[in-house]
């Protein structure tokens, strides 16, 4: 038998060895294939990452461009309306070519600002062929009540010839160029652009423009525009159009907004697609990597299994050889051993039978409940049948694995064979195919038979399993009933223990009460037991604190022999020995006892009063000491505060006295000669409402203009209030001189005499003064003028500066 099992085990190990080799090769190829797929996915991921980075960089640049444009929706809406009007003109009237803005583009992006300023008001001008076309366009706009537009007829534009000296000077300067060379346009419209930009030069900086305009090219009559949008007109005036000179906000930049936004939306869509594909590829790559790792692990496991099978195969083959040699030697004793085995099995069955008969009484109830003759016998038969079925299933599964392995080997052999000559291999292949077909049919029949046998065995196994489940259910039910009964017993035992403990507690409490009655000389009426029993109870040991309650209380047995006589109690209190009435009576007695205890405690003297008085006295001393320390700290802080307040008052009074002493002279100078020729000035005073503590009151400012009586400040006119306020301001400056001073239209309410007086005083001031004024009597006294004016032809604001020191007497050439 051992030889048979070893032979069978060797065959199984050979099959396992072959299967392990096949699995190792298959898993290795799969792992290699998954590695290649993973590499391709990583390359695709790298390409996506590069594309994503490039698109994000481009998107950020476009966003920066859109943000730099800083154009509002109203400007964009106006630009679209002008484009639509121009398109409708071109469709309705022949000879309309379009706006100047649409017909040209700067040669470089850095020239956008310069070209935008150079074109100026002609940006929205429409180029047409003739004057008749221009008039027709004007009629078209009037009929439809559209906004007016400027038209440039090519046949009527007067273009001056370019000065060759200017071209030569500009060409010799690296930082200068003609505006015509900075714009790309169609040659058909050259006359229009020569008309607009013929006398314009573009320079890099204002310094280059000033050097050109006021140096070698002075007097040639041209306009200079810098890359920053600054302009030098033909007459030499400097101007800056802040609206047209904003970097990134020119009309040419506005035209690219829609295109830029469309590109940003396209980039966002592409980035979204890349993110989705990246998420999908990430999960796919993770799956491929996991599958590759699993394949490598399977290949490694197959290699280990192959090595183990080879080792087991070698070992079992050696054992088989040894066993075969031993069988040859032990052959004569084999028959004896078989007979001995048969005898022992028979004895085993007899012993099992006797054991079953011996214990059948214990399982009789279970057999009766399950309606079977013998539960143990049925269980033994079921286990024996199950072992046989498991062994048979294992044999069938092993045969099935062998058949599948052989079929796989045949398929691999057929695939590996490559025909050299179809005519030579055809008969051989047909014979092999016929043989394989016959063998396949035979194997199918065997497989069907094995499948039928397996189905029968599985049905029998299911039947045995159902029987086992029923037995387990019955056993579980019996166990649950036993558990419930045990729980009930435990509950009853616990209740008994609780009652026993309560009984012992009450007996101990009764003994303590009787013992206390003896100690307190309280006479208790007794039916039996007498005073001797009470004295014995007192002399006996008492229960210590913390003693376990399970033990009987000391004196409980002696107290049980003593019976109290309750006949002296009223009938209603004897009746209240049980139930709620007894509890109420007990609570009444306990309340009365508590009241008596409180009364006794109140009547007893307080033996700790002296100690409490000493503690309170010590606290009073400590508190007094802390109060003295706090008082000294307060005095020090008050002294420091008084020093600070004194210094503040001195500083304020110094300033006030200086201002009060100066304001009269200042006001007199401001108002001198304002009421008439050679009139003296007015008077002004400053008074403190509280001279002791100036900060508790205010300051009274009194001003009396010349040739007028005294009145309150709020009754003065606007001009008089202005001069008073300026006098106060200049008087404060006398205390602390400022580095500069800004006056914003302080002369608005002043008449001519007052303006002249204020201008004269400001002119003598010892600090630099910036005055914003609209009155010529004031700003003619200045050293320099900065003016903002409206350039109506250009519809823009411009800044003009003028140095007036050149026109002072003695400075004029």
Secondary structure as the mmCIF struct_conf table of DSSP 4:
data_model
#
loop_
_struct_conf.conf_type_id
_struct_conf.id
_struct_conf.beg_label_comp_id
_struct_conf.beg_label_asym_id
_struct_conf.beg_label_seq_id
_struct_conf.end_label_comp_id
_struct_conf.end_label_asym_id
_struct_conf.end_label_seq_id
HELX_RH_AL_P HELX_RH_AL_P1 UNK A 2 UNK A 69
HELX_RH_AL_P HELX_RH_AL_P2 UNK A 73 UNK A 92
BEND BEND1 UNK A 93 UNK A 93
TURN_TY1_P TURN_TY1_P1 UNK A 94 UNK A 95
STRN STRN1 UNK A 96 UNK A 99
HELX_RH_AL_P HELX_RH_AL_P3 UNK A 100 UNK A 103
STRN STRN2 UNK A 104 UNK A 106
BEND BEND2 UNK A 107 UNK A 108
HELX_RH_3T_P HELX_RH_3T_P1 UNK A 109 UNK A 111
HELX_RH_AL_P HELX_RH_AL_P4 UNK A 112 UNK A 119
HELX_RH_3T_P HELX_RH_3T_P2 UNK A 120 UNK A 122
TURN_TY1_P TURN_TY1_P2 UNK A 123 UNK A 124
HELX_LH_PP_P HELX_LH_PP_P1 UNK A 125 UNK A 125
STRN STRN3 UNK A 126 UNK A 128
BEND BEND3 UNK A 129 UNK A 130
HELX_RH_AL_P HELX_RH_AL_P5 UNK A 131 UNK A 143
TURN_TY1_P TURN_TY1_P3 UNK A 144 UNK A 145
HELX_LH_PP_P HELX_LH_PP_P2 UNK A 146 UNK A 148
STRN STRN4 UNK A 151 UNK A 153
TURN_TY1_P TURN_TY1_P4 UNK A 154 UNK A 156
HELX_LH_PP_P HELX_LH_PP_P3 UNK A 160 UNK A 163
HELX_RH_AL_P HELX_RH_AL_P6 UNK A 164 UNK A 172
TURN_TY1_P TURN_TY1_P5 UNK A 174 UNK A 175
STRN STRN5 UNK A 176 UNK A 178
HELX_RH_3T_P HELX_RH_3T_P3 UNK A 179 UNK A 182
STRN STRN6 UNK A 183 UNK A 185
HELX_RH_3T_P HELX_RH_3T_P4 UNK A 187 UNK A 189
HELX_RH_AL_P HELX_RH_AL_P7 UNK A 190 UNK A 197
TURN_TY1_P TURN_TY1_P6 UNK A 198 UNK A 199
STRN STRN7 UNK A 200 UNK A 203
BEND BEND4 UNK A 204 UNK A 205
HELX_RH_AL_P HELX_RH_AL_P8 UNK A 206 UNK A 211
HELX_RH_PI_P HELX_RH_PI_P1 UNK A 212 UNK A 216
TURN_TY1_P TURN_TY1_P7 UNK A 217 UNK A 219
BEND BEND5 UNK A 220 UNK A 220
STRN STRN8 UNK A 223 UNK A 226
TURN_TY1_P TURN_TY1_P8 UNK A 227 UNK A 228
BEND BEND6 UNK A 229 UNK A 229
STRN STRN9 UNK A 230 UNK A 232
TURN_TY1_P TURN_TY1_P9 UNK A 234 UNK A 235
BEND BEND7 UNK A 236 UNK A 236
STRN STRN10 UNK A 238 UNK A 240
TURN_TY1_P TURN_TY1_P10 UNK A 242 UNK A 245
TURN_TY1_P TURN_TY1_P11 UNK A 247 UNK A 248
BEND BEND8 UNK A 250 UNK A 250
HELX_RH_AL_P HELX_RH_AL_P9 UNK A 251 UNK A 255
TURN_TY1_P TURN_TY1_P12 UNK A 256 UNK A 256
HELX_RH_AL_P HELX_RH_AL_P10 UNK A 257 UNK A 359
TURN_TY1_P TURN_TY1_P13 UNK A 360 UNK A 363
HELX_RH_AL_P HELX_RH_AL_P11 UNK A 364 UNK A 370
TURN_TY1_P TURN_TY1_P14 UNK A 371 UNK A 371
BEND BEND9 UNK A 373 UNK A 373
HELX_RH_AL_P HELX_RH_AL_P12 UNK A 375 UNK A 416
BEND BEND10 UNK A 420 UNK A 420
HELX_RH_AL_P HELX_RH_AL_P13 UNK A 422 UNK A 519
TURN_TY1_P TURN_TY1_P15 UNK A 520 UNK A 521
STRN STRN11 UNK A 526 UNK A 528
BEND BEND11 UNK A 529 UNK A 529
HELX_RH_AL_P HELX_RH_AL_P14 UNK A 530 UNK A 539
BEND BEND12 UNK A 540 UNK A 540
HELX_LH_PP_P HELX_LH_PP_P4 UNK A 541 UNK A 544
TURN_TY1_P TURN_TY1_P16 UNK A 545 UNK A 546
TURN_TY1_P TURN_TY1_P17 UNK A 549 UNK A 550
BEND BEND13 UNK A 551 UNK A 551
HELX_LH_PP_P HELX_LH_PP_P5 UNK A 552 UNK A 553
TURN_TY1_P TURN_TY1_P18 UNK A 554 UNK A 555
HELX_RH_AL_P HELX_RH_AL_P15 UNK A 556 UNK A 560
TURN_TY1_P TURN_TY1_P19 UNK A 561 UNK A 561
STRN STRN12 UNK A 563 UNK A 564
TURN_TY1_P TURN_TY1_P20 UNK A 567 UNK A 568
BEND BEND14 UNK A 569 UNK A 569
HELX_RH_AL_P HELX_RH_AL_P16 UNK A 571 UNK A 575
TURN_TY1_P TURN_TY1_P21 UNK A 576 UNK A 577
BEND BEND15 UNK A 578 UNK A 578
HELX_RH_AL_P HELX_RH_AL_P17 UNK A 579 UNK A 603
BEND BEND16 UNK A 604 UNK A 604
TURN_TY1_P TURN_TY1_P22 UNK A 607 UNK A 608
HELX_RH_AL_P HELX_RH_AL_P18 UNK A 609 UNK A 671
TURN_TY1_P TURN_TY1_P23 UNK A 672 UNK A 673
BEND BEND17 UNK A 674 UNK A 676
TURN_TY1_P TURN_TY1_P24 UNK A 677 UNK A 678
HELX_LH_PP_P HELX_LH_PP_P6 UNK A 679 UNK A 681
STRN STRN13 UNK A 683 UNK A 688
BEND BEND18 UNK A 689 UNK A 689
BEND BEND19 UNK A 691 UNK A 693
HELX_RH_3T_P HELX_RH_3T_P5 UNK A 694 UNK A 696
BEND BEND20 UNK A 697 UNK A 697
STRN STRN14 UNK A 699 UNK A 704
TURN_TY1_P TURN_TY1_P25 UNK A 706 UNK A 707
BEND BEND21 UNK A 708 UNK A 708
HELX_RH_3T_P HELX_RH_3T_P6 UNK A 713 UNK A 715
BEND BEND22 UNK A 716 UNK A 716
HELX_RH_AL_P HELX_RH_AL_P19 UNK A 718 UNK A 735
BEND BEND23 UNK A 736 UNK A 736
BEND BEND24 UNK A 739 UNK A 739
STRN STRN15 UNK A 740 UNK A 744
BEND BEND25 UNK A 745 UNK A 745
TURN_TY1_P TURN_TY1_P26 UNK A 746 UNK A 749
HELX_RH_AL_P HELX_RH_AL_P20 UNK A 752 UNK A 763
TURN_TY1_P TURN_TY1_P27 UNK A 764 UNK A 764
BEND BEND26 UNK A 766 UNK A 767
STRN STRN16 UNK A 768 UNK A 772
BEND BEND27 UNK A 774 UNK A 774
HELX_RH_AL_P HELX_RH_AL_P21 UNK A 776 UNK A 779
TURN_TY1_P TURN_TY1_P28 UNK A 780 UNK A 781
BEND BEND28 UNK A 782 UNK A 783
STRN STRN17 UNK A 784 UNK A 791
TURN_TY1_P TURN_TY1_P29 UNK A 792 UNK A 795
STRN STRN18 UNK A 796 UNK A 803
HELX_RH_3T_P HELX_RH_3T_P7 UNK A 804 UNK A 807
BEND BEND29 UNK A 808 UNK A 808
TURN_TY1_P TURN_TY1_P30 UNK A 809 UNK A 811
#
